Amino acid sequence: MRIPWADKDATGIMGVVPWFEYRHPRVFGPIRLTIGVWLLILTAILYGFGQSAWWGALLIPAASLHLCFGYRLSRLPRAARSKISPIAGN
């Protein structure tokens, strides 16, 4: 089974990440990483206060996706970023 966002040049995440994030990974990569860390901290706080009912099932997958895409965006080579066209809506 092929995992689209595990490609070596990260072109597989084009369908998941909006084109403007893909074109500016130096801005949106750290933003996504920060959001992922914040969601993990929020989950830990909620678990600490005993309010973990369904929050863990919602926040942990969201945090892991933000961390994954933030990491992949920050690792994009310049050549892969130039393949995307804002007019095509990719």
Buried (B, 14 or more C-beta within 10 A) or exposed (E): EEEEBEBEEBBBBBEBBEBEBBBEBEEBBEBBBEBBBEBBEEBEEBEEEEEBEEBBEEBEEBBEBBBBBBBBBBEBEEEBBEEBEEEEEE
